[in-house]
Structures are given as C-alpha cells and as structure tokens.
Amino acid sequence: MSSAIDVKEKPLAATGGQLNDARRSGSLGDALATRRWLTGLILVLLDLAILWAAHDVMIRWNFNEFLAESHWILLIIPALSLLPVIYIIGGFDSRTDMRGLSYTSEHLMGALIALTVSALIIYGFAAYGAYVRPSRGALVGTFGIFIPFSLAHRWLITPWIASRSSRKTFLVLGTGPTARTFYDAYQTKPNRQRLVFLDPNGDRVGQHLAGEESPVIEGDAVERLHALGSEHDGVIVAEGVDDLSAEVRDTLVRIHFEKVPVYTLETFYETHWRMVPVFALNPLWALQMGFQFTRDYPYVYIKRMMDLVLSGLGLILSAPVMFCVAIAVYIDTGRPILFRQHRIGRDRQPFTVLKFRTMRNGSESGSPFTVQGDDRITRLGRWLRRFRLDELPQFWNVFRGDMSLIGPRAESAECVAQYEALIPSYHLRHLVKPGITGWAQVNYGYGAGSEDAVEKLKYDLYYIRHHSLLLDAMIVLRTLYVMLAARGR
C-alpha cells in the first residue's frame, strides 16, 4: 500500500538555508488564503448590510419613540447572534456549497436559533429594567427579511466563486494506486478545480491515469513545479517520499513557502473535505499531534461536565416525549419497550446501550445491520428511526458516562472485531467515548457493512483529531437538520 503519510512523517528534504530563504520570500498559500479571506469578508459585509436594512425597514414600519431610542441594541444583539451561527455552518467559507438543500436548511435553522437567542437576551434585558424597548414584530420581521435575502446573495455569489475556481488547477504528483484512488474520490466531491497528474519518474507519461475517461499523465515534473503561477491552487503529493527524487523533494519544499501550498493526501483530505484518507495512513499516524489531546485530563473533564449538564437537561426536557413513545411502543408490540445491546466504548470497555425498540420481538438476533425496507422494523419503529426518537434513552448512557453526546457511533463487539481485522486504524475510534451523534453520522449516515465502515472511519478520525467546540456546534446543527428533515434510518 502506497502511503502518502510518509511525506509528512519524513519531511521533504531541504537545508536550513533553503527554508529560511523560503520563509523570507513568502508564506504558505498567501494568495489562496487572501482570496478566501476576502470572499468571507464580502459575505460578512453583505449579511450586515442586509441585517441593517431589514432592521431599518422594521423600525420605520413599527416606529415609536421608545423603539427608536434603543434601536442600536436591537440591531447589535441579532448581529452578534447571527454571525457566529452562520460561521459555524460554513456560510462565510468559499469552499461551502451554498446552493444545496443541505446548506439552505442549515442556514434557515441557524437563523431561527439566532432569533431565539436574540429574543431571550433582549427580553431578558427588558425584564430586568435595562433601557431596552423591544418589539416582537420588529425582531421577527428583521429576521424574516434577512433570511431570504442572505440566501439570495449567496446563490448569486456561488456561481462567481465556481467560475473563478474552475480556472484553477491542482497539480497531482503521482500515478500509482494511491493517485487513482484519490482521483476516484475527487470525482464524487463538489470540486471545481481541474486536476493535472504528473509522473515524477516519467514512466507513464502519455498514458491515461485510470481508463480512457481519466486524465492523461503529463511529465516534466520539476519544470512544471517551477512554473507554478496564479492559475494553480496547489500541489497534491500522491506518492511516497521514497518514490520522489531529491530534486523534486527540494522543489516541493521551496514552492510550499514561496508560491502555493503543497498538500499530502492527508492534509488535502482534512483541509478540503474534513475527513481522513484511511487508505493512505501508516500504522504510526496516530502518534502525530492532535490525538494526544483526547487523552488530556483538562479536556476530558470539560467534555464530561458538558455531557452531564446537557444529558441531564435532555432527560428532563424529553421526558414527556419518551413517556409517549414508551406507551406507543408498548401498544404496538408489547414488551420489552427498550432495546439493550452490548457495545464497545472508550478504551474498548463494553457497556449496554439503551434505545427504544423498533423491531419485532426476536428479530434482533438476525443480521446486525438494517437495510432499506427491512421487514423486521415495525411501522412505528420506522417512524421513530426517521426522527431519531429511538435514541432518546441514550441520554441515560451519556449521564452514566458510557457515552458522550458527540463522538463515533458505538458498535457491537462482533462488528468491532470484524472491522478491526479488515480495516487499518479502526481501533483509533476507541480513543474517545462513542456518541449519540457525531461527524460521521451527520455526513455519511447509516452504514451496513465494511465498505460503509471505511467511509465513516474517515470522518470519525477527522473528528478525533480536530475536535473542538466549533466542530461540536456544527455537528449539533446538522443533527437538528437530520432530525427535522426525517433523514434517519
């Protein structure tokens, strides 16, 4: 197996003088970073302009003396609520597909959350005697105007972003199995840049990478690397470091600091697709920076405290819903109401997961996977799964400490044994507690087999390495979208 991670584990050769010269002459991807920053700034300014205009319209429509005196507070608080939410869902990132239904739903949901937060803050100030004169009509109307217009300008700007990106090129260094796997993955993603594959050794120049429909492999790698210009977005290394000549390695280090970013497959996947290429990792990849943070006790304590508080609130707030679901399950199929199964948690510790039963009695002993239209699932169970209501009892697992609110999906011992034998790095999922929801669950959904397990592992490893409050917030928003859109299975 070719391992692109070798490029990161064994840094590309360069002398200290070369690196110092490169640092003085430029920095990593300055042009690319500046372009994305400017695009994000334009989107922020447009949102603020729309919010101000919507607020001004509602102030004039609902004009009264008290409202006019506090109108700046009534504008600032919604702005401070909206901008972080839109940032979390990627609304200021030029790499986000802002014309898709998924983003539109997240944008709408995020705006409604910001409206709720703004109302709580504004009316909280007013209730405690602060000099704020709120108007329900003005606040709701401001958001009502903001939402369609903020989506509209993104729909208009996205084609412009796409047309600029389509004129850009990624040079890909490599022609072997790893490069072909990357090309297949690239075809399934919403990428806009063109790929040019270079053979660093000149053995396959003029041949197709993978069939007649695939790109023709080009040569003169060193010359092409030296000729990089503004039409390039970067270089992707899809070869092991041992397969590259010293001249190519030195050239890559130089252009990485002087011209455009140079990505290993790992860094490209993580930066652009927010996942990890399992096929390109070596067994010691987890020793890099990032994973150890999941074992540090300050982080563990903070995450556990949040799990305790939020799962406790979840149990209290969802109690009426769980009571109704329990009665419905009992009427539909009788006892047992809860489904119990042994799952593998953090550090491979087993625990018993709780869920509302969605299958007929005795059918759980069959295949551990469900398929589309599985006749073992009851009519009520299908409805519970669609809205993820069957997972509400897992708040108790979180409160007990078996699980976390956010993390990889907990699998049965049989599945874990099977996957660990087939999939390299699968054991890394057990560095953290499993979660009710997670990065893999909201990006890939339900999986039923080893191929799906590989795809979900790409997202799980990304989460374990890049976990943060921002990423957790994004997962929560996407989970709400999955629930409200009834996309569970």
One Martini backbone bead per residue (centre of mass of N, CA, C, O) as a GRO file, in nm:
protein
  489
    1MET     BB    1   0.093   0.039   0.025
    2SER     BB    2   0.057   0.349  -0.035
    3SER     BB    3   0.206   0.636   0.158
    4ALA     BB    4   0.142   0.970   0.205
    5ILE     BB    5   0.242   1.007   0.505
    6ASP     BB    6   0.547   1.003   0.452
    7VAL     BB    7   0.572   1.305   0.388
    8LYS     BB    8   0.518   1.379   0.695
    9GLU     BB    9   0.706   1.187   0.857
   10LYS     BB   10   0.912   1.263   0.609
   11PRO     BB   11   1.047   1.529   0.545
   12LEU     BB   12   1.126   1.725   0.312
   13ALA     BB   13   1.407   1.800   0.174
   14ALA     BB   14   1.606   2.059   0.344
   15THR     BB   15   1.770   2.325   0.412
   16GLY     BB   16   1.794   2.582   0.626
   17GLY     BB   17   1.846   2.801   0.411
   18GLN     BB   18   1.601   2.739   0.232
   19LEU     BB   19   1.382   2.790   0.447
   20ASN     BB   20   1.459   3.082   0.514
   21ASP     BB   21   1.426   3.195   0.231
   22ALA     BB   22   1.128   3.113   0.203
   23ARG     BB   23   1.016   3.274   0.445
   24ARG     BB   24   1.106   3.556   0.335
   25SER     BB   25   0.939   3.531   0.049
   26GLY     BB   26   0.701   3.378   0.210
   27SER     BB   27   0.385   3.205   0.244
   28LEU     BB   28   0.135   2.991   0.295
   29GLY     BB   29  -0.092   3.055   0.068
   30ASP     BB   30  -0.151   3.366   0.037
   31ALA     BB   31  -0.344   3.394  -0.203
   32LEU     BB   32  -0.553   3.187  -0.114
   33ALA     BB   33  -0.617   3.308   0.166
   34THR     BB   34  -0.696   3.590   0.066
   35ARG     BB   35  -0.934   3.507  -0.112
   36ARG     BB   36  -1.102   3.378   0.115
   37TRP     BB   37  -1.108   3.622   0.302
   38LEU     BB   38  -1.251   3.817   0.105
   39THR     BB   39  -1.503   3.649   0.062
   40GLY     BB   40  -1.587   3.645   0.360
   41LEU     BB   41  -1.607   3.954   0.394
   42ILE     BB   42  -1.827   4.002   0.186
   43LEU     BB   43  -2.041   3.825   0.328
   44VAL     BB   44  -2.049   3.981   0.592
   45LEU     BB   45  -2.123   4.263   0.478
   46LEU     BB   46  -2.386   4.175   0.344
   47ASP     BB   47  -2.527   4.077   0.599
   48LEU     BB   48  -2.513   4.345   0.752
   49ALA     BB   49  -2.668   4.512   0.543
   50ILE     BB   50  -2.928   4.347   0.551
   51LEU     BB   51  -2.983   4.373   0.852
   52TRP     BB   52  -2.997   4.681   0.858
   53ALA     BB   53  -3.224   4.715   0.649
   54ALA     BB   54  -3.435   4.540   0.794
   55HIS     BB   55  -3.435   4.703   1.055
   56ASP     BB   56  -3.514   4.976   0.934
   57VAL     BB   57  -3.784   4.891   0.820
   58MET     BB   58  -3.909   4.802   1.099
   59ILE     BB   59  -3.878   5.068   1.246
   60ARG     BB   60  -4.058   5.233   1.050
   61TRP     BB   61  -4.310   5.050   1.072
   62ASN     BB   62  -4.274   5.050   1.418
   63PHE     BB   63  -4.287   5.337   1.507
   64ASN     BB   64  -4.139   5.464   1.812
   65GLU     BB   65  -3.986   5.618   2.063
   66PHE     BB   66  -3.867   5.369   2.218
   67LEU     BB   67  -3.755   5.210   1.976
   68ALA     BB   68  -3.561   5.430   1.866
   69GLU     BB   69  -3.371   5.448   2.126
   70SER     BB   70  -3.296   5.105   2.097
   71HIS     BB   71  -3.203   5.015   1.800
   72TRP     BB   72  -2.902   4.932   1.834
   73ILE     BB   73  -2.946   4.691   2.019
   74LEU     BB   74  -3.153   4.551   1.815
   75LEU     BB   75  -2.899   4.504   1.616
   76ILE     BB   76  -2.650   4.384   1.766
   77ILE     BB   77  -2.764   4.120   1.883
   78PRO     BB   78  -2.836   3.974   1.615
   79ALA     BB   79  -2.550   3.991   1.498
   80LEU     BB   80  -2.410   3.826   1.735
   81SER     BB   81  -2.591   3.570   1.667
   82LEU     BB   82  -2.552   3.519   1.356
   83LEU     BB   83  -2.251   3.506   1.275
   84PRO     BB   84  -2.161   3.248   1.430
   85VAL     BB   85  -2.364   3.054   1.297
   86ILE     BB   86  -2.275   3.097   1.001
   87TYR     BB   87  -1.984   3.013   1.049
   88ILE     BB   88  -2.038   2.719   1.142
   89ILE     BB   89  -2.190   2.639   0.854
   90GLY     BB   90  -2.007   2.795   0.623
   91GLY     BB   91  -2.115   3.095   0.516
   92PHE     BB   92  -1.788   3.215   0.476
   93ASP     BB   93  -1.708   2.973   0.285
   94SER     BB   94  -1.604   2.911  -0.041
   95ARG     BB   95  -1.625   2.579  -0.011
   96THR     BB   96  -1.921   2.604   0.014
   97ASP     BB   97  -2.236   2.472  -0.072
   98MET     BB   98  -2.488   2.728  -0.104
   99ARG     BB   99  -2.712   2.570  -0.308
  100GLY     BB  100  -2.794   2.362  -0.122
  101LEU     BB  101  -3.023   2.210   0.080
  102SER     BB  102  -2.849   2.173   0.330
  103TYR     BB  103  -2.760   2.466   0.367
  104THR     BB  104  -3.037   2.600   0.367
  105SER     BB  105  -3.135   2.454   0.623
  106GLU     BB  106  -2.905   2.552   0.811
  107HIS     BB  107  -2.957   2.853   0.774
  108LEU     BB  108  -3.244   2.858   0.880
  109MET     BB  109  -3.185   2.728   1.156
  110GLY     BB  110  -2.972   2.933   1.249
  111ALA     BB  111  -3.162   3.181   1.241
  112LEU     BB  112  -3.364   3.071   1.451
  113ILE     BB  113  -3.162   3.052   1.679
  114ALA     BB  114  -3.082   3.353   1.678
  115LEU     BB  115  -3.366   3.454   1.741
  116THR     BB  116  -3.392   3.318   2.015
  117VAL     BB  117  -3.144   3.445   2.148
  118SER     BB  118  -3.224   3.741   2.105
  119ALA     BB  119  -3.490   3.732   2.263
  120LEU     BB  120  -3.373   3.648   2.537
  121ILE     BB  121  -3.186   3.891   2.572
  122ILE     BB  122  -3.378   4.131   2.529
  123TYR     BB  123  -3.601   4.038   2.739
  124GLY     BB  124  -3.404   4.021   2.973
  125PHE     BB  125  -3.333   4.318   2.987
  126ALA     BB  126  -3.625   4.426   3.014
  127ALA     BB  127  -3.703   4.268   3.279
  128TYR     BB  128  -3.440   4.420   3.438
  129GLY     BB  129  -3.459   4.739   3.340
  130ALA     BB  130  -3.348   4.791   3.086
  131TYR     BB  131  -3.289   5.021   2.812
  132VAL     BB  132  -3.531   4.837   2.653
  133ARG     BB  133  -3.753   4.837   2.352
  134PRO     BB  134  -3.923   4.593   2.242
  135SER     BB  135  -4.022   4.414   1.929
  136ARG     BB  136  -4.162   4.151   1.789
  137GLY     BB  137  -4.210   4.250   1.501
  138ALA     BB  138  -3.924   4.362   1.445
  139LEU     BB  139  -3.759   4.104   1.497
  140VAL     BB  140  -3.905   3.904   1.309
  141GLY     BB  141  -3.892   4.082   1.054
  142THR     BB  142  -3.586   4.097   1.029
  143PHE     BB  143  -3.547   3.789   0.986
  144GLY     BB  144  -3.749   3.760   0.749
  145ILE     BB  145  -3.570   3.932   0.558
  146PHE     BB  146  -3.283   3.812   0.589
  147ILE     BB  147  -3.298   3.518   0.495
  148PRO     BB  148  -3.357   3.541   0.183
  149PHE     BB  149  -3.127   3.750   0.117
  150SER     BB  150  -2.883   3.584   0.223
  151LEU     BB  151  -2.934   3.352   0.022
  152ALA     BB  152  -2.934   3.509  -0.246
  153HIS     BB  153  -2.638   3.615  -0.244
  154ARG     BB  154  -2.520   3.326  -0.248
  155TRP     BB  155  -2.641   3.239  -0.518
  156LEU     BB  156  -2.485   3.466  -0.677
  157ILE     BB  157  -2.184   3.406  -0.579
  158THR     BB  158  -2.125   3.105  -0.636
  159PRO     BB  159  -2.073   3.119  -0.947
  160TRP     BB  160  -1.828   3.304  -0.917
  161ILE     BB  161  -1.658   3.108  -0.754
  162ALA     BB  162  -1.671   2.875  -0.960
  163SER     BB  163  -1.540   3.026  -1.203
  164ARG     BB  164  -1.269   3.078  -1.059
  165SER     BB  165  -1.203   2.781  -0.984
  166SER     BB  166  -1.215   2.656  -1.281
  167ARG     BB  167  -0.930   2.814  -1.348
  168LYS     BB  168  -0.805   2.610  -1.167
  169THR     BB  169  -0.516   2.409  -1.042
  170PHE     BB  170  -0.411   2.077  -0.969
  171LEU     BB  171  -0.120   1.924  -0.885
  172VAL     BB  172  -0.039   1.574  -0.932
  173LEU     BB  173   0.184   1.358  -0.760
  174GLY     BB  174   0.105   1.077  -0.938
  175THR     BB  175   0.016   0.715  -1.072
  176GLY     BB  176  -0.089   0.524  -0.875
  177PRO     BB  177  -0.316   0.383  -0.666
  178THR     BB  178  -0.344   0.637  -0.488
  179ALA     BB  179  -0.413   0.834  -0.719
  180ARG     BB  180  -0.665   0.678  -0.819
  181THR     BB  181  -0.826   0.697  -0.558
  182PHE     BB  182  -0.831   1.005  -0.549
  183TYR     BB  183  -0.977   1.050  -0.819
  184ASP     BB  184  -1.239   0.905  -0.745
  185ALA     BB  185  -1.305   1.092  -0.505
  186TYR     BB  186  -1.305   1.366  -0.658
  187GLN     BB  187  -1.558   1.298  -0.842
  188THR     BB  188  -1.763   1.305  -0.574
  189LYS     BB  189  -1.698   1.601  -0.540
  190PRO     BB  190  -1.743   1.965  -0.511
  191ASN     BB  191  -1.536   2.033  -0.737
  192ARG     BB  192  -1.358   2.281  -0.961
  193GLN     BB  193  -1.087   2.189  -1.009
  194ARG     BB  194  -0.827   2.097  -1.194
  195LEU     BB  195  -0.649   1.802  -1.292
  196VAL     BB  196  -0.288   1.736  -1.289
  197PHE     BB  197  -0.088   1.468  -1.385
  198LEU     BB  198   0.232   1.368  -1.257
  199ASP     BB  199   0.536   1.211  -1.347
  200PRO     BB  200   0.828   1.194  -1.162
  201ASN     BB  201   0.965   0.947  -1.359
  202GLY     BB  202   0.839   0.903  -1.667
  203ASP     BB  203   0.679   0.614  -1.718
  204ARG     BB  204   0.351   0.739  -1.789
  205VAL     BB  205   0.366   0.918  -2.018
  206GLY     BB  206   0.052   0.947  -2.203
  207GLN     BB  207  -0.125   0.811  -2.008
  208HIS     BB  208  -0.384   0.690  -1.846
  209LEU     BB  209  -0.473   0.669  -1.526
  210ALA     BB  210  -0.806   0.541  -1.548
  211GLY     BB  211  -0.876   0.533  -1.832
  212GLU     BB  212  -1.017   0.714  -2.096
  213GLU     BB  213  -1.165   0.933  -1.897
  214SER     BB  214  -0.903   1.003  -1.790
  215PRO     BB  215  -0.628   1.153  -1.741
  216VAL     BB  216  -0.336   1.259  -1.879
  217ILE     BB  217  -0.014   1.199  -1.833
  218GLU     BB  218   0.246   1.402  -1.727
  219GLY     BB  219   0.551   1.576  -1.735
  220ASP     BB  220   0.795   1.761  -1.609
  221ALA     BB  221   0.785   1.819  -1.297
  222VAL     BB  222   0.996   2.034  -1.225
  223GLU     BB  223   0.915   2.242  -1.438
  224ARG     BB  224   0.618   2.273  -1.345
  225LEU     BB  225   0.682   2.364  -1.056
  226HIS     BB  226   0.842   2.626  -1.136
  227ALA     BB  227   0.571   2.732  -1.317
  228LEU     BB  228   0.404   2.835  -1.108
  229GLY     BB  229   0.087   3.008  -1.065
  230SER     BB  230  -0.223   3.170  -1.037
  231GLU     BB  231  -0.367   2.901  -1.168
  232HIS     BB  232  -0.286   2.775  -0.891
  233ASP     BB  233  -0.383   2.596  -0.578
  234GLY     BB  234  -0.180   2.343  -0.594
  235VAL     BB  235  -0.014   2.056  -0.442
  236ILE     BB  236  -0.036   1.693  -0.477
  237VAL     BB  237   0.084   1.420  -0.288
  238ALA     BB  238   0.070   1.070  -0.439
  239GLU     BB  239   0.348   0.986  -0.302
  240GLY     BB  240   0.611   0.853  -0.183
  241VAL     BB  241   0.908   0.976  -0.077
  242ASP     BB  242   1.085   0.741  -0.211
  243ASP     BB  243   0.964   0.819  -0.514
  244LEU     BB  244   1.132   1.079  -0.481
  245SER     BB  245   1.336   1.302  -0.569
  246ALA     BB  246   1.546   1.535  -0.443
  247GLU     BB  247   1.455   1.761  -0.637
  248VAL     BB  248   1.152   1.741  -0.582
  249ARG     BB  249   1.160   1.787  -0.277
  250ASP     BB  250   1.296   2.067  -0.282
  251THR     BB  251   1.080   2.203  -0.459
  252LEU     BB  252   0.838   2.165  -0.270
  253VAL     BB  253   0.945   2.330  -0.033
  254ARG     BB  254   0.980   2.597  -0.182
  255ILE     BB  255   0.680   2.638  -0.294
  256HIS     BB  256   0.533   2.619  -0.021
  257PHE     BB  257   0.658   2.917   0.064
  258GLU     BB  258   0.639   3.089  -0.221
  259LYS     BB  259   0.348   3.003  -0.363
  260VAL     BB  260   0.209   2.712  -0.292
  261PRO     BB  261   0.049   2.466  -0.159
  262VAL     BB  262   0.148   2.153  -0.010
  263TYR     BB  263  -0.005   1.836  -0.030
  264THR     BB  264  -0.106   1.586   0.123
  265LEU     BB  265  -0.354   1.373   0.137
  266GLU     BB  266  -0.422   1.430   0.426
  267THR     BB  267  -0.435   1.748   0.415
  268PHE     BB  268  -0.645   1.764   0.192
  269TYR     BB  269  -0.877   1.613   0.323
  270GLU     BB  270  -0.890   1.794   0.579
  271THR     BB  271  -0.921   2.078   0.442
  272HIS     BB  272  -1.154   2.010   0.208
  273TRP     BB  273  -1.326   1.738   0.348
  274ARG     BB  274  -1.317   1.656   0.649
  275MET     BB  275  -1.109   1.407   0.629
  276VAL     BB  276  -0.960   1.073   0.621
  277PRO     BB  277  -0.722   0.876   0.448
  278VAL     BB  278  -0.705   0.555   0.517
  279PHE     BB  279  -0.533   0.442   0.265
  280ALA     BB  280  -0.278   0.665   0.355
  281LEU     BB  281  -0.195   0.519   0.621
  282ASN     BB  282  -0.002   0.462   0.892
  283PRO     BB  283   0.033   0.305   1.201
  284LEU     BB  284   0.176   0.595   1.325
  285TRP     BB  285  -0.020   0.839   1.286
  286ALA     BB  286  -0.131   0.882   1.592
  287LEU     BB  287   0.149   1.023   1.697
  288GLN     BB  288   0.053   1.276   1.629
  289MET     BB  289  -0.074   1.561   1.649
  290GLY     BB  290  -0.401   1.561   1.844
  291PHE     BB  291  -0.462   1.284   1.990
  292GLN     BB  292  -0.356   1.346   2.281
  293PHE     BB  293  -0.586   1.544   2.364
  294THR     BB  294  -0.797   1.309   2.427
  295ARG     BB  295  -0.612   1.239   2.709
  296ASP     BB  296  -0.655   1.498   2.845
  297TYR     BB  297  -0.796   1.597   3.140
  298PRO     BB  298  -0.914   1.876   3.092
  299TYR     BB  299  -1.083   1.786   2.849
  300VAL     BB  300  -1.235   1.550   2.981
  301TYR     BB  301  -1.375   1.720   3.202
  302ILE     BB  302  -1.526   1.919   3.022
  303LYS     BB  303  -1.685   1.714   2.857
  304ARG     BB  304  -1.821   1.575   3.100
  305MET     BB  305  -1.970   1.822   3.207
  306MET     BB  306  -2.140   1.873   2.954
  307ASP     BB  307  -2.276   1.597   2.947
  308LEU     BB  308  -2.421   1.615   3.219
  309VAL     BB  309  -2.588   1.869   3.171
  310LEU     BB  310  -2.721   1.800   2.889
  311SER     BB  311  -2.836   1.518   2.960
  312GLY     BB  312  -3.011   1.612   3.194
  313LEU     BB  313  -3.183   1.804   3.023
  314GLY     BB  314  -3.272   1.591   2.820
  315LEU     BB  315  -3.430   1.413   3.019
  316ILE     BB  316  -3.630   1.631   3.109
  317LEU     BB  317  -3.739   1.742   2.828
  318SER     BB  318  -3.796   1.432   2.706
  319ALA     BB  319  -3.993   1.285   2.895
  320PRO     BB  320  -4.270   1.317   2.751
  321VAL     BB  321  -4.182   1.181   2.489
  322MET     BB  322  -4.089   0.907   2.611
  323PHE     BB  323  -4.360   0.833   2.730
  324CYS     BB  324  -4.514   0.820   2.460
  325VAL     BB  325  -4.330   0.615   2.320
  326ALA     BB  326  -4.360   0.387   2.523
  327ILE     BB  327  -4.662   0.348   2.480
  328ALA     BB  328  -4.652   0.295   2.175
  329VAL     BB  329  -4.473   0.042   2.187
  330TYR     BB  330  -4.658  -0.126   2.371
  331ILE     BB  331  -4.907  -0.122   2.182
  332ASP     BB  332  -4.764  -0.237   1.925
  333THR     BB  333  -4.546  -0.484   2.076
  334GLY     BB  334  -4.479  -0.454   2.359
  335ARG     BB  335  -4.263  -0.636   2.517
  336PRO     BB  336  -3.998  -0.467   2.513
  337ILE     BB  337  -3.929  -0.128   2.504
  338LEU     BB  338  -3.629  -0.181   2.533
  339PHE     BB  339  -3.312  -0.180   2.381
  340ARG     BB  340  -3.041  -0.411   2.434
  341GLN     BB  341  -2.676  -0.363   2.393
  342HIS     BB  342  -2.359  -0.454   2.335
  343ARG     BB  343  -2.091  -0.223   2.351
  344ILE     BB  344  -1.812  -0.025   2.242
  345GLY     BB  345  -1.590   0.183   2.403
  346ARG     BB  346  -1.373   0.332   2.565
  347ASP     BB  347  -1.102   0.136   2.566
  348ARG     BB  348  -1.293  -0.121   2.505
  349GLN     BB  349  -1.542  -0.080   2.679
  350PRO     BB  350  -1.817  -0.225   2.785
  351PHE     BB  351  -2.173  -0.170   2.713
  352THR     BB  352  -2.517  -0.069   2.758
  353VAL     BB  353  -2.747   0.007   2.530
  354LEU     BB  354  -3.020   0.244   2.482
  355LYS     BB  355  -3.340   0.179   2.320
  356PHE     BB  356  -3.596   0.191   2.130
  357ARG     BB  357  -3.799  -0.032   2.001
  358THR     BB  358  -3.813  -0.119   1.627
  359MET     BB  359  -3.856  -0.427   1.650
  360ARG     BB  360  -3.936  -0.727   1.648
  361ASN     BB  361  -3.958  -0.986   1.831
  362GLY     BB  362  -3.641  -1.157   1.783
  363SER     BB  363  -3.494  -0.996   1.532
  364GLU     BB  364  -3.206  -0.908   1.660
  365SER     BB  365  -3.057  -1.196   1.598
  366GLY     BB  366  -2.976  -1.118   1.338
  367SER     BB  367  -2.876  -0.891   1.161
  368PRO     BB  368  -2.693  -0.597   1.250
  369PHE     BB  369  -2.832  -0.491   0.992
  370THR     BB  370  -3.000  -0.248   0.808
  371VAL     BB  371  -3.228  -0.206   0.543
  372GLN     BB  372  -3.402  -0.107   0.296
  373GLY     BB  373  -3.709  -0.225   0.395
  374ASP     BB  374  -3.701  -0.368   0.658
  375ASP     BB  375  -3.922  -0.616   0.796
  376ARG     BB  376  -3.837  -0.588   1.110
  377ILE     BB  377  -3.956  -0.315   1.104
  378THR     BB  378  -4.173  -0.125   1.231
  379ARG     BB  379  -4.385   0.124   1.174
  380LEU     BB  380  -4.304   0.285   1.424
  381GLY     BB  381  -3.994   0.242   1.400
  382ARG     BB  382  -3.960   0.400   1.137
  383TRP     BB  383  -4.045   0.670   1.258
  384LEU     BB  384  -3.837   0.687   1.488
  385ARG     BB  385  -3.584   0.678   1.304
  386ARG     BB  386  -3.630   0.929   1.129
  387PHE     BB  387  -3.628   1.116   1.416
  388ARG     BB  388  -3.442   0.979   1.647
  389LEU     BB  389  -3.624   0.874   1.899
  390ASP     BB  390  -3.483   0.597   1.977
  391GLU     BB  391  -3.221   0.765   2.120
  392LEU     BB  392  -3.310   0.903   2.390
  393PRO     BB  393  -3.204   0.691   2.614
  394GLN     BB  394  -2.894   0.778   2.575
  395PHE     BB  395  -2.883   0.994   2.791
  396TRP     BB  396  -2.821   0.786   3.014
  397ASN     BB  397  -2.545   0.695   2.904
  398VAL     BB  398  -2.421   0.976   2.935
  399PHE     BB  399  -2.474   1.021   3.238
  400ARG     BB  400  -2.305   0.760   3.322
  401GLY     BB  401  -2.040   0.751   3.095
  402ASP     BB  402  -2.049   0.566   2.833
  403MET     BB  403  -2.109   0.835   2.684
  404SER     BB  404  -2.149   1.084   2.442
  405LEU     BB  405  -2.295   1.318   2.255
  406ILE     BB  406  -2.012   1.324   2.093
  407GLY     BB  407  -1.925   1.072   1.847
  408PRO     BB  408  -1.881   0.778   1.769
  409ARG     BB  409  -2.025   0.501   1.688
  410ALA     BB  410  -2.157   0.241   1.849
  411GLU     BB  411  -2.041  -0.090   1.854
  412SER     BB  412  -2.034  -0.406   1.838
  413ALA     BB  413  -1.824  -0.659   1.910
  414GLU     BB  414  -1.849  -0.806   1.637
  415CYS     BB  415  -1.793  -0.561   1.453
  416VAL     BB  416  -1.521  -0.477   1.571
  417ALA     BB  417  -1.367  -0.737   1.507
  418GLN     BB  418  -1.412  -0.725   1.202
  419TYR     BB  419  -1.296  -0.438   1.141
  420GLU     BB  420  -1.010  -0.471   1.268
  421ALA     BB  421  -0.928  -0.699   1.058
  422LEU     BB  422  -0.983  -0.505   0.788
  423ILE     BB  423  -0.921  -0.210   0.925
  424PRO     BB  424  -0.711   0.026   0.940
  425SER     BB  425  -0.738   0.225   1.234
  426TYR     BB  426  -1.008   0.146   1.383
  427HIS     BB  427  -0.910   0.158   1.689
  428LEU     BB  428  -0.913   0.480   1.716
  429ARG     BB  429  -1.215   0.517   1.803
  430HIS     BB  430  -1.134   0.433   2.119
  431LEU     BB  431  -1.022   0.716   2.229
  432VAL     BB  432  -1.328   0.768   2.252
  433LYS     BB  433  -1.637   0.828   2.307
  434PRO     BB  434  -1.925   0.755   2.221
  435GLY     BB  435  -2.213   0.877   2.029
  436ILE     BB  436  -2.517   0.988   1.938
  437THR     BB  437  -2.348   1.184   1.772
  438GLY     BB  438  -2.164   1.279   1.460
  439TRP     BB  439  -1.965   1.334   1.192
  440ALA     BB  440  -2.046   1.073   1.043
  441GLN     BB  441  -2.357   1.079   1.080
  442VAL     BB  442  -2.399   1.370   0.925
  443ASN     BB  443  -2.232   1.279   0.649
  444TYR     BB  444  -2.322   0.952   0.600
  445GLY     BB  445  -2.470   0.780   0.800
  446TYR     BB  446  -2.579   0.480   0.743
  447GLY     BB  447  -2.417   0.158   0.794
  448ALA     BB  448  -2.376  -0.181   0.604
  449GLY     BB  449  -2.054  -0.240   0.639
  450SER     BB  450  -1.722  -0.222   0.557
  451GLU     BB  451  -1.738   0.008   0.351
  452ASP     BB  452  -1.890   0.204   0.534
  453ALA     BB  453  -1.683   0.197   0.766
  454VAL     BB  454  -1.460   0.338   0.610
  455GLU     BB  455  -1.608   0.604   0.551
  456LYS     BB  456  -1.668   0.674   0.854
  457LEU     BB  457  -1.371   0.675   0.953
  458LYS     BB  458  -1.284   0.936   0.814
  459TYR     BB  459  -1.463   1.113   1.007
  460ASP     BB  460  -1.378   1.013   1.286
  461LEU     BB  461  -1.076   1.093   1.267
  462TYR     BB  462  -1.124   1.388   1.228
  463TYR     BB  463  -1.264   1.440   1.497
  464ILE     BB  464  -1.043   1.336   1.691
  465ARG     BB  465  -0.827   1.551   1.583
  466HIS     BB  466  -1.052   1.822   1.555
  467HIS     BB  467  -1.170   1.881   1.810
  468SER     BB  468  -1.440   2.113   1.898
  469LEU     BB  469  -1.674   2.346   1.958
  470LEU     BB  470  -1.726   2.412   1.663
  471LEU     BB  471  -1.771   2.121   1.564
  472ASP     BB  472  -1.997   2.053   1.762
  473ALA     BB  473  -2.193   2.272   1.663
  474MET     BB  474  -2.216   2.162   1.375
  475ILE     BB  475  -2.331   1.886   1.456
  476VAL     BB  476  -2.587   1.986   1.593
  477LEU     BB  477  -2.712   2.128   1.347
  478ARG     BB  478  -2.713   1.872   1.163
  479THR     BB  479  -2.889   1.701   1.349
  480LEU     BB  480  -3.140   1.879   1.336
  481TYR     BB  481  -3.175   1.844   1.033
  482VAL     BB  482  -3.211   1.536   1.032
  483MET     BB  483  -3.460   1.534   1.215
  484LEU     BB  484  -3.649   1.742   1.059
  485ALA     BB  485  -3.599   1.578   0.774
  486ALA     BB  486  -3.616   1.269   0.817
  487ARG     BB  487  -3.307   1.100   0.771
  488GLY     BB  488  -3.342   0.859   0.917
  489ARG     BB  489  -3.289   0.469   0.973
   0.00000   0.00000   0.00000
